[in-house]
Structure formats: structure tokens, C-alpha cells
Amino acid sequence: MTDKNATEPSFLKETFTPAQSAVYIAHPDFLEALCAELQDVSAVVGNIVISPHKKRDICFAADVWLEPHLVHFESISEAVKILRRAGKYWFLNPIENVRRSRLIEAELKKLPDLNHRFPLKDEIPAIGCFSLLDKNTLIYSAKRWKKPPLGDYLFQEDKKNPPNRAYLKLWEALALLNHYPKPGDTAMDLGASPGGWSYVLQSLGAKVTAVDKAPLEQKIAALPLVSFLKQSAFALDPHTLENPIDWLLCDVACYPNRTLDLVQKWIASGKAKNMIITIKLQGDTDFEILEKFQAIPNARVIHLIQNKHEATFFYPAAPHLSPDFAGEI
Ligand SMILES: C[S@@+](CC[C@H](N)C(=O)[O-])C[C@H]1O[C@@H](n2cnc3c(N)ncnc32)[C@H](O)[C@@H]1O
């Protein structure tokens, strides 16, 4: 896979051809998983993984640089000129020659505030990303897959209302989907306790049925739009529902093959219009089981920044949930 030489920019210059290379950004804790998933990796520099494999159904990438350029530059002002010509806003991904990188950054247009409130009210403007690979080598891409740099929404946290930090995972999933439950929507939250996700759903005006064998935190159970069903998520038969629900969410802690059965059962029933489901991984990342989720037509599996050893299943998959290497989105 990756060898020691692969971290040398000179090696990179020889192997990197923008049209044939894809640039993936790894979350620091999931660099190994990303390389294992890509299989074919030509270089790793910091969190940047370069591969000839343009993988649209990539799970473990925090972001993908869609139009990467690798250029030689002599002076700070030359690098600034190159970036200014290529785009308006630039985010520095600092991996090498960080002081020099910061000098370039200081000359570029000030970025808009990157700390977002949930739900996002305004579109995040197009922001390119750049890194120095050595003193004179700049890698950059004006076009990227995810809206926020490094794929991280950096939400202003709500430390008061939700009972735990799981709400951040759902905030990220919904922001990425760019589609939110709206007032009057119906939702089922499987494995809901203590109630972080149910809190988010009701905060958007959805009527939530929270399902868990364990109770919700009291303040969540008392919310007017939340009702609680004390039972196993697996015992629910979607066919018994009179009408389809708008949102099926599941964060049940269980083996991934049980989650796969549950997902297949709900899709076959046609009783859930949108699904956001956590796939809890066990031990070594099981790519075989992930591939089974990925093989479901019109679905997408993404390791979110807020996911730990887990991934998130989206159904149906909106086109922007996948990196568009052809630049058509
Ligand atoms: C990670 S926690 C969910 C956190 C929740 N999403 C939140 O935002 O607070 C996993 C939950 O799955 C529940 N669980 C495990 N097996 C279950 C089952 N068979 N049916 C329903 N819930 C189950 C556990 O009781 C636990 O509350």
C-alpha cells in the first residue's frame, strides 16, 4: 500500500497527474481505514491521501479535493497569486512548512466565519483548500466535495439542552444531507435513549416516536413532540404502520448485520421516506459488511467527522452525498 518513499514530495511530483489522481483528506484517527478502503494509494502526506482510484462511494474520506493541482513556486507572493487566480476563499490545511504556509494564508482573503449554528441558514460559500508539501510545492483544489473545509461543520455546540453529545452526529448528517425534518413531519428514533437525536428532531418541529429498551432522560421524555415506546427496535414491523413516516433514524448499538437486516426490512416496506442509520463497527473495520450497505441501490455510507468507530447510512442518497469527480454537481 503506502511505502516510506511515498511521503516524499519529489516522489509525488513524479506520480501525480491531476487528471488521473484523486486527493482524499483523512480524519486523523481514520487515515489507516481510508488507505485500507482505497487499497491503491500512491502517496500519503499528513492527512492527504493520493490515489489513482476515483472512488465515488468512498466511506472514510473526511473530504475529497476534486480538481487538485500540484505546482512549484518560488516566493510567497507567487503562491498567493496562484491561489487568488484559482478562487476567492482559501483554507489552509497545514501539514508541512507551516510557518511559510501561514504567511501565504495571511495574504489571502479573510474567510467567512466557519463556526456554524444548526440548522445552517445560509449556504457556505465555495472555499478551496491548500497545503504546502515542501518549501516550494503547493497542492490545492478550488473544488471540493464537502462544503466546510476538511468536511467539518464546527458547529456551535448546545451544552444546555441535549442529554449527551450524540446530537452533533445528527446535526452533521442533516447538514451534509442539506435536507431537514420540518414542522409536522413524522419521525421514528430507534435506539433513542437518552434522547439526543429525539431532541434534535423535535427542535425542528417533527413529531417523534422514540424507541428504546432503556428510558429517555426525563427532560426529553417530557417534551411535547416526543412520545416513547419501550421496546426493541427489531421487533417493530413497519407494515403495521398505516402511513409512511418521513424520517427513520436508528442509532441502536448492535452488530452491523442486525442493522443491515433492519435497513433492508424498512426499505422493502416502503414505510420510511428518509433514513439515517448508524452502522456500529466492531473491532477491525469490516469492509465486507460496509459493502453490503453500499450495494443497496440509491444508498450512501459515509464516515462522518462525528462518527467514532461507526459509519452513517443515508437512504435515499442525494447526489451531493458523493464526490463528483467529473465536476457535474
Ligand atoms: C448510542 S445509544 C443511542 C444514543 C441516542 N441516539 C441519543 O442521541 O441519545 C444506543 C442505544 O441503543 C439502545 N438499544 C440497544 N439495543 C436496542 C434494541 N434492540 N432496541 C432498541 N434500542 C436498543 C440502547 O439502549 C442505547 O440507548
The ligand as a MOL file (V3000), in Angstrom:
LIG
                    3D

  0  0  0     0  0            999 V3000
M  V30 BEGIN CTAB
M  V30 COUNTS 27 29 0 0 0
M  V30 BEGIN ATOM
M  V30 1 C -25.6110 5.1000 21.2490 0
M  V30 2 S -27.0560 4.9180 22.1930 0 CHG=1
M  V30 3 C -28.1550 5.9860 21.3390 0
M  V30 4 C -27.9580 7.4500 21.6300 0
M  V30 5 C -29.0760 8.2820 21.0640 0
M  V30 6 N -29.0740 8.3190 19.6070 0
M  V30 7 C -29.0150 9.7040 21.5550 0
M  V30 8 O -28.9300 10.6160 20.7400 0
M  V30 9 O -29.0970 9.9280 22.7730 0 CHG=-1
M  V30 10 C -27.5980 3.3360 21.7310 0
M  V30 11 C -28.9420 2.9290 22.2850 0
M  V30 12 O -29.3340 1.7300 21.6540 0
M  V30 13 C -30.2240 1.1060 22.5720 0
M  V30 14 N -30.5040 -0.2740 22.1580 0
M  V30 15 C -29.6900 -1.3440 22.1600 0
M  V30 16 N -30.3660 -2.4200 21.6940 0
M  V30 17 C -31.6150 -1.9980 21.3720 0
M  V30 18 C -32.7640 -2.6160 20.8010 0
M  V30 19 N -32.7630 -3.9090 20.4950 0
M  V30 20 N -33.8690 -1.8780 20.6110 0
M  V30 21 C -33.8840 -0.5570 20.9140 0
M  V30 22 N -32.8280 0.0710 21.4460 0
M  V30 23 C -31.7080 -0.6350 21.6690 0
M  V30 24 C -29.5040 1.2480 23.8900 0
M  V30 25 O -30.4030 1.0820 24.9600 0
M  V30 26 C -28.9600 2.6630 23.7760 0
M  V30 27 O -29.8220 3.5610 24.4040 0
M  V30 END ATOM
M  V30 BEGIN BOND
M  V30 1 1 1 2
M  V30 2 1 2 3
M  V30 3 1 2 10
M  V30 4 1 3 4
M  V30 5 1 4 5
M  V30 6 1 5 6
M  V30 7 1 5 7
M  V30 8 2 7 8
M  V30 9 1 7 9
M  V30 10 1 10 11
M  V30 11 1 11 12
M  V30 12 1 11 26
M  V30 13 1 12 13
M  V30 14 1 13 14
M  V30 15 1 13 24
M  V30 16 1 14 15
M  V30 17 1 14 23
M  V30 18 2 15 16
M  V30 19 1 16 17
M  V30 20 1 17 18
M  V30 21 2 17 23
M  V30 22 1 18 19
M  V30 23 2 18 20
M  V30 24 1 20 21
M  V30 25 2 21 22
M  V30 26 1 22 23
M  V30 27 1 24 25
M  V30 28 1 24 26
M  V30 29 1 26 27
M  V30 END BOND
M  V30 END CTAB
M  END
